[in-house]
Amino acid sequence: MDANQTRFHLIFGADDWQPLIADDTLLWDFARQSVTLHPLVFRFPQPPGDPVLHAADRRDAAQDRFGNRYWIADDGLSIRYQGAHATGEEMFWPRETPTAEPLPGAFKPATPPPSPPPQPLSGMAITHSHYLVVGTLAPAGLLIFDLHAGGPPMPTLWPSAIPFAPFDMAAAPDGGLWILDREHKRLWHLDCFLRVVPAGGDSEQLAPPHSDTFRPKDAPPREHPAVHFPAGISIALAAPVEEGEPIAVDVLPDGTVLLLLVDDAAGQSVLRRLRNGTPVGDDISLTEVLASFLDIEGATTFTAYDMVFVPETSEIAGVSVGTLFVVDAGGNQAFAFRLEAAHDEWALAVEPFYYPMRLYNGRALIANEQDAFYQNTALRWLPLAHQPRPRYEREGALLTPVFDGKTPDCVWHRLYVDACLPTGTHLMVEARAANDETSLAQQPWQSQPRLYKRNRQPGTDIPGYHPYAPDAVDEAGTWELLFQSVAGRYMQMRLTWQGDGRHTPAVKAVRAYYPRFSYLHAYLPAAYRLDDTSAHFLDRYLANVEGMFTVLEDHIAAVHRLMDTRTVEAEYLDWLASWLGVVLDPAWDDARRRLFLRHAVALFKQRGTVPGLIRMLRLALDACPDETLFTEDVAACSISPCAPNAYDPEAVRVVEQFMTRTIAGVHFGDPDDPAEAETLTTDAIEAAAHRFTVLIPVPFDLADDEQAQADRLALARRIVEQEKPAHTVFEAKPHWALFRVGEARLGLDTRLDLSSRDGAILLAQTYLGRGRLGASTPWTIFDEIGRYPLS
């Protein structure tokens, strides 16, 4: 409630808004945490005479982890290749073999041996062990290229009794791959050794059991069992693709298989998820998912041509998330779907972005860990990038819940809406009220005034609440209106989103205040209320002033929050620091500023001490300083464990020289220290007095950035110069620069472990002795086929 004891009803967040959305004209936008008009996906109109792509004409392609791309040529008989940093393409297979020189002597072949006929190729994938697997149709089988070792492929033929016509392939996380046989509607699973896995399918008998014809004279013949070969996993079709066929396969990070099924005649495309050949969850119709997002009326058909999955890192174990790109058979664009798959459930949501594919030549899509790529007619691989072309429904409405004003004839006061209303859009508000909830539905809707935007000062109706960031667009903020002639215990609103097709209102929260605090009734004599017409006007007129004064009164009543570093608004942190005569570093984030102000008094008391110096350095240099910086003994924790989680081997350390110089430096080869061998002289003691060294940790991500390290040391020196006692002399160094006999305490200031200097040597950027030889690919890749990286 506000300072006048006026309460409000609130609609805020997905749990409140989503149950109110009754049709496809509105949508809860999780990214903006707002209700918007339903987004639409721009669909490129098919030009007249433009050919439609057919899956049978698609040629497969693959990309290895280094960015090298391979694809089957248009003739279907050769493999083309493009290096990661190359601009042109070249032949990968078959290689031209040099003509053998004739053997000496009189005998030679009458005619040269004929060249083997070319093999039709279909299907391609690169396994995680870096094998390029390409399918062959005549004879049916596979060509396996070892991309590490190079050389000719290893052919693997399928038994003639087993029908096999590979069409599409996808690498599996276990090092194997899945093969789609489109002609025979079958799936095949190969393990990391490229052996066929009987994953839920039947097997065919290649040879019956038999006995050896020859056997020892006095012994029974040796028996041979029957030879079986897996028959693959049969793909059973169901509605709505009963007359369709599988056209593409892909594998999720959890090992489950995505299968794309298409019925060209019905214009239906269905996605199926399989685990070991068994469906997981229900099939998802891409056509139905896209139906409410296409901006072309009557466009209820969608025929897919190819798909590729781009995974993302999931914050939940066992859940696969990422973007699934599906190409339209028109060949002009791709559609993006947000895919989330748990163990037994999975869901697909349309991402309303337009992904054009200019001059797409029909080759299969490929992907790496971040992007998907397609090949154009100039044989250039281009990333799929969305073109900003927003589309939205033009109007949508919803009914709010019935709000209870608690008293009969309650005068509903004011409506506040946290929203972004771009130019050309509008949020129309209608309301109705009644004292009986059952008769509320019979009351007519009353249109309310147009919303107007509140100024940023003095702020929103709730002190300290800012629905949008300070740098948000001008259309974003808190909008308000004064209810007109809305009286009754129960009240309901109808909110209508109106847009221009390119922009949409985005409503985050709604607050309906009740009952009205009337300046007319509270502060003016009764004579001003004698005439109903003038009293009604005066009451509404004074409500405008009340709306400004009440916000000011609320801020005054909540002034205590400005004194608390946990609740004060970020814009007042500098003002709060001025009370202490401190100027905050503009490079600090809000969390670091609040932490400093909360402990500023304690820091001032420790100024000039070792703990105070360490705390100030860590406050400025630590990535995420927290309360433990002021609750633990930082001086002790920097050299030895003082709590289960307090010891940090990379913490800031202060080493006073009198603690390290117990014998003369001449014993360590220092010719500038001619002190006696076993006795400390006065000069030696004076040289070590009032001197200390500050060890600054270097984050591992800055190990190769010389400039960043220099800036970090310069910042540390400025802080130490301000915080140290005036009579002391100091030296600031990175951690790894103190490992010198006579200056460091063994086991406390030294480390025999990986440190910030453990970075790969960069030519002309790293000093000798401050790095290591970096390993280059592919020798850093673990090989599951039995080979191991160099050690």
Backbone hydrogen bonds, N-H to C=O, Kabsch-Sander energy under -0.5 kcal/mol:
donor,donor_aa,acceptor,acceptor_aa,energy
2,D,6,T,-1.7
5,Q,2,D,-1.9
7,R,514,Y,-1.9
9,H,512,A,-2.2
11,I,510,V,-2.3
13,G,508,K,-0.8
16,D,13,G,-0.7
17,W,13,G,-2.3
18,Q,14,A,-2.2
20,L,17,W,-1.6
21,I,17,W,-0.8
21,I,18,Q,-1.1
22,A,20,L,-0.7
26,L,23,D,-0.7
27,L,36,T,-2.5
29,D,27,L,-0.7
29,D,34,S,-3.3
30,F,28,W,-0.8
33,Q,29,D,-1.4
34,S,29,D,-1.5
35,V,507,V,-2.7
36,T,27,L,-2.7
36,T,34,S,-0.5
38,H,25,T,-2.6
40,L,391,R,-3.0
41,V,293,F,-4.5
42,F,40,L,-0.6
44,F,42,F,-0.6
50,D,47,P,-2.0
53,L,329,A,-2.9
57,D,54,H,-1.8
58,R,55,A,-1.6
62,A,70,Y,-2.7
64,D,68,N,-2.2
67,G,64,D,-1.7
69,R,82,Q,-2.7
70,Y,62,A,-2.8
71,W,80,R,-1.9
72,I,60,D,-2.3
73,A,78,S,-2.6
76,G,73,A,-1.8
79,I,93,W,-3.2
80,R,71,W,-3.2
81,Y,90,E,-2.5
82,Q,69,R,-2.4
86,A,83,G,-0.9
90,E,81,Y,-2.4
92,F,79,I,-3.0
93,W,79,I,-1.7
121,L,76,G,-3.5
122,S,135,G,-2.2
125,A,133,V,-1.8
127,T,131,Y,-2.3
130,H,127,T,-1.7
132,L,145,F,-2.5
133,V,125,A,-3.1
133,V,131,Y,-0.7
134,V,132,L,-0.5
134,V,143,L,-2.6
135,G,123,G,-2.0
136,T,141,G,-2.6
137,L,120,P,-2.4
138,A,120,P,-0.5
138,A,139,P,-0.6
141,G,136,T,-1.8
142,L,156,T,-3.0
143,L,134,V,-3.3
144,I,154,M,-1.6
145,F,132,L,-3.3
145,F,143,L,-0.6
147,L,130,H,-1.5
147,L,145,F,-1.0
150,G,146,D,-2.5
154,M,144,I,-2.7
156,T,142,L,-2.9
158,W,140,A,-2.8
162,I,159,P,-1.7
167,F,180,L,-2.7
168,D,180,L,-1.3
169,M,124,M,-0.5
170,A,178,W,-2.0
172,A,176,G,-2.5
175,G,172,A,-1.7
177,L,190,L,-1.8
178,W,170,A,-2.8
179,I,188,W,-2.8
180,L,168,D,-3.4
181,D,179,I,-0.6
181,D,186,R,-3.3
182,R,180,L,-0.8
183,E,165,A,-0.5
185,K,181,D,-0.7
186,R,181,D,-2.0
187,L,233,I,-2.1
188,W,179,I,-2.5
189,H,197,V,-0.6
190,L,177,L,-3.0
191,D,195,R,-2.4
194,L,191,D,-2.3
197,V,189,H,-3.5
199,A,197,V,-2.4
200,G,198,P,-1.7
202,D,232,G,-0.5
204,E,229,F,-3.3
206,L,204,E,-0.7
206,L,227,V,-3.3
207,A,227,V,-1.4
210,H,224,H,-1.7
212,D,222,R,-1.9
219,A,216,P,-1.2
224,H,210,H,-3.1
227,V,207,A,-2.2
228,H,226,A,-0.6
229,F,204,E,-2.4
231,A,202,D,-3.6
233,I,187,L,-3.1
234,S,232,G,-0.6
235,I,185,K,-2.6
236,A,234,S,-0.8
241,V,238,A,-2.4
244,G,241,V,-1.6
245,E,262,V,-2.4
247,I,260,L,-2.7
248,A,260,L,-1.0
250,D,258,L,-2.1
252,L,256,T,-2.8
255,G,252,L,-2.1
257,V,274,L,-2.9
258,L,250,D,-3.5
259,L,272,R,-2.9
260,L,248,A,-2.6
261,L,259,L,-0.6
261,L,270,V,-3.1
262,V,245,E,-2.5
263,D,268,Q,-2.8
264,D,262,V,-0.6
267,G,263,D,-1.3
268,Q,263,D,-1.7
270,V,261,L,-3.2
271,L,284,I,-3.1
272,R,259,L,-2.6
274,L,257,V,-2.6
275,R,278,T,-2.7
278,T,275,R,-1.9
280,V,273,R,-3.0
281,G,279,P,-0.5
284,I,271,L,-2.6
285,S,283,D,-0.5
286,L,269,S,-2.0
286,L,284,I,-0.7
287,T,269,S,-1.2
289,V,285,S,-2.1
290,L,286,L,-2.2
291,A,287,T,-1.0
292,S,288,E,-0.6
293,F,290,L,-1.9
294,L,290,L,-1.3
295,D,41,V,-1.4
297,E,295,D,-0.6
299,A,296,I,-2.0
300,T,298,G,-1.8
302,F,267,G,-2.6
304,A,302,F,-0.6
305,Y,327,V,-2.5
306,D,327,V,-0.7
308,V,325,F,-1.9
310,V,323,T,-2.9
312,E,321,V,-2.4
319,V,316,I,-1.6
320,S,318,G,-0.5
320,S,341,A,-2.8
321,V,312,E,-0.6
321,V,319,V,-0.5
322,G,339,L,-1.5
323,T,310,V,-2.3
324,L,337,F,-3.0
325,F,308,V,-2.8
325,F,323,T,-0.6
326,V,324,L,-0.5
326,V,335,F,-2.7
327,V,306,D,-2.6
328,D,333,Q,-2.0
329,A,303,T,-2.4
331,G,328,D,-2.1
334,A,355,Y,-2.4
335,F,326,V,-3.1
336,A,351,E,-0.5
337,F,324,L,-2.0
338,R,349,A,-3.8
339,L,322,G,-2.6
339,L,337,F,-0.7
340,E,347,A,-2.0
341,A,320,S,-2.9
342,A,345,E,-2.9
347,A,340,E,-2.5
349,A,338,R,-2.0
351,E,336,A,-2.5
353,F,351,E,-2.8
354,Y,387,Q,-0.6
355,Y,334,A,-0.8
355,Y,353,F,-0.6
357,M,332,N,-2.5
360,Y,357,M,-1.0
361,N,375,Q,-2.1
364,A,59,R,-2.6
366,I,373,F,-1.8
368,N,371,D,-2.4
373,F,366,I,-3.0
374,Y,382,L,-2.5
376,N,380,R,-2.1
377,T,359,L,-1.6
379,L,376,N,-1.9
382,L,374,Y,-3.1
382,L,380,R,-0.6
384,L,372,A,-2.9
385,A,383,P,-0.7
387,Q,354,Y,-3.3
389,R,387,Q,-0.7
391,R,40,L,-0.6
392,Y,501,G,-1.8
393,E,38,H,-1.8
396,G,497,W,-2.0
398,L,495,L,-2.0
400,T,493,M,-2.5
403,F,401,P,-0.6
403,F,491,M,-3.3
405,G,403,F,-0.6
405,G,489,R,-3.6
410,C,407,T,-1.0
412,W,410,C,-0.8
412,W,486,V,-2.3
413,H,513,Y,-1.9
415,L,481,L,-2.6
416,Y,511,R,-2.7
417,V,479,W,-3.4
418,D,509,A,-2.3
419,A,417,V,-0.9
419,A,477,G,-2.3
420,C,506,A,-2.2
421,L,419,A,-0.5
421,L,475,E,-1.8
425,T,422,P,-2.0
426,H,498,Q,-2.2
428,M,426,H,-0.6
428,M,496,T,-2.6
430,E,494,R,-1.7
431,A,446,Q,-2.0
432,R,492,Q,-2.1
434,A,490,Y,-2.2
437,E,435,N,-0.5
439,S,436,D,-0.7
440,L,437,E,-1.0
442,Q,439,S,-0.9
443,Q,440,L,-1.4
446,Q,431,A,-2.4
447,S,445,W,-0.5
448,Q,429,V,-2.5
452,Y,480,E,-2.2
454,R,478,T,-2.9
459,G,455,N,-0.7
465,Y,462,I,-2.0
466,H,464,G,-0.6
472,A,469,A,-2.0
476,A,473,V,-1.7
477,G,419,A,-2.1
479,W,417,V,-3.4
479,W,477,G,-0.6
480,E,452,Y,-2.6
481,L,415,L,-1.7
483,F,413,H,-1.6
483,F,481,L,-0.6
485,S,483,F,-0.5
487,A,485,S,-0.7
488,G,410,C,-2.5
490,Y,434,A,-3.1
491,M,403,F,-2.1
492,Q,432,R,-2.4
494,R,430,E,-2.6
495,L,398,L,-2.1
495,L,493,M,-0.5
496,T,428,M,-2.6
497,W,396,G,-3.6
497,W,495,L,-0.5
498,Q,426,H,-2.4
499,G,394,R,-2.4
500,D,503,H,-0.5
501,G,503,H,-0.6
506,A,420,C,-2.1
507,V,35,V,-2.3
507,V,505,P,-0.5
508,K,418,D,-3.4
508,K,506,A,-0.6
509,A,418,D,-1.3
510,V,11,I,-1.9
511,R,416,Y,-2.8
512,A,9,H,-2.3
513,Y,414,R,-3.1
513,Y,511,R,-0.6
514,Y,7,R,-2.6
516,R,411,V,-1.7
518,S,516,R,-0.8
519,Y,517,F,-0.6
522,A,518,S,-2.1
523,Y,519,Y,-2.4
524,L,519,Y,-0.9
524,L,520,L,-0.8
528,Y,525,P,-1.4
529,R,526,A,-2.0
530,L,527,A,-1.1
532,D,530,L,-0.6
535,A,531,D,-2.6
536,H,532,D,-2.4
537,F,533,T,-2.0
538,L,534,S,-2.9
539,D,535,A,-2.4
540,R,536,H,-1.8
541,Y,537,F,-2.4
542,L,538,L,-2.6
543,A,539,D,-1.1
544,N,540,R,-0.7
544,N,541,Y,-0.9
545,V,541,Y,-0.8
546,E,542,L,-2.5
547,G,543,A,-2.1
548,M,544,N,-0.9
548,M,545,V,-0.7
549,F,545,V,-2.6
550,T,546,E,-2.8
551,V,547,G,-0.7
552,L,548,M,-1.6
553,E,549,F,-2.7
554,D,550,T,-2.5
555,H,551,V,-2.0
556,I,552,L,-2.1
557,A,553,E,-2.5
558,A,554,D,-1.3
559,V,556,I,-1.4
561,R,558,A,-1.5
562,L,559,V,-1.7
563,M,560,H,-1.4
564,D,561,R,-0.8
565,T,563,M,-0.6
567,T,564,D,-1.0
568,V,564,D,-2.4
572,Y,569,E,-2.0
573,L,570,A,-1.3
576,L,572,Y,-2.4
577,A,573,L,-2.4
578,S,574,D,-1.5
579,W,575,W,-0.6
579,W,576,L,-0.9
580,L,577,A,-1.4
581,G,578,S,-1.0
582,V,577,A,-2.0
584,L,582,V,-0.6
588,W,585,D,-1.7
593,R,589,D,-2.0
594,R,590,D,-2.7
595,L,591,A,-2.1
596,F,592,R,-2.0
597,L,593,R,-2.5
598,R,594,R,-2.2
599,H,595,L,-1.1
599,H,596,F,-0.6
600,A,597,L,-0.9
603,L,599,H,-2.2
604,F,600,A,-2.4
605,K,601,V,-1.7
606,Q,602,A,-1.2
607,R,604,F,-1.0
608,G,723,E,-0.6
609,T,606,Q,-2.1
613,L,609,T,-2.3
614,I,610,V,-2.5
615,R,611,P,-2.5
616,M,612,G,-2.0
617,L,613,L,-2.1
618,R,614,I,-2.8
619,L,615,R,-2.3
620,A,616,M,-1.3
621,L,617,L,-2.3
622,D,618,R,-2.4
629,L,626,D,-1.7
630,F,627,E,-2.0
631,T,627,E,-1.0
632,E,628,T,-1.7
634,V,632,E,-1.4
637,C,633,D,-2.7
638,S,634,V,-1.4
639,I,636,A,-1.2
640,S,636,A,-2.1
646,A,643,A,-0.9
647,Y,643,A,-0.8
648,D,637,C,-0.7
651,A,648,D,-2.1
653,R,695,L,-1.7
655,V,653,R,-0.5
655,V,693,T,-3.1
656,E,654,V,-0.6
657,Q,691,R,-2.0
659,M,656,E,-1.8
660,T,657,Q,-1.6
661,R,657,Q,-1.6
662,T,660,T,-1.1
667,H,664,A,-1.1
668,F,665,G,-1.7
669,G,666,V,-1.4
670,D,665,G,-1.8
673,D,670,D,-1.5
685,I,681,T,-2.0
686,E,682,T,-2.7
687,A,683,D,-2.2
688,A,684,A,-1.2
689,A,685,I,-1.0
691,R,688,A,-1.0
692,F,729,V,-1.8
693,T,655,V,-2.9
694,V,731,E,-2.9
695,L,653,R,-3.1
695,L,693,T,-0.5
696,I,694,V,-0.6
696,I,733,K,-3.1
702,L,699,P,-1.8
703,A,700,F,-1.4
705,D,702,L,-1.2
706,E,704,D,-0.9
709,Q,705,D,-2.0
710,A,706,E,-2.2
711,D,707,Q,-2.4
712,R,708,A,-2.1
713,L,709,Q,-2.3
714,A,710,A,-2.2
715,L,711,D,-2.1
716,A,712,R,-2.0
717,R,713,L,-2.4
718,R,714,A,-1.9
719,I,715,L,-2.0
720,V,716,A,-2.6
721,E,717,R,-2.3
722,Q,718,R,-1.3
723,E,719,I,-1.9
724,K,720,V,-2.4
728,T,725,P,-1.4
729,V,690,H,-2.5
731,E,692,F,-1.2
733,K,694,V,-2.8
735,H,696,I,-1.4
737,A,734,P,-1.7
738,L,735,H,-1.3
740,R,738,L,-3.3
743,E,740,R,-2.2
744,A,740,R,-1.4
746,L,744,A,-0.7
748,L,745,R,-2.1
749,D,745,R,-2.6
750,T,745,R,-0.7
753,D,751,R,-0.8
758,D,755,S,-2.0
759,G,757,R,-2.4
761,I,772,R,-2.6
765,Q,762,L,-2.3
766,T,762,L,-1.5
770,R,767,Y,-2.1
772,R,759,G,-2.4
779,W,776,S,-1.4
781,I,778,P,-1.7
782,F,780,T,-0.5
783,D,787,R,-0.6
784,E,782,F,-0.6
786,G,783,D,-0.8
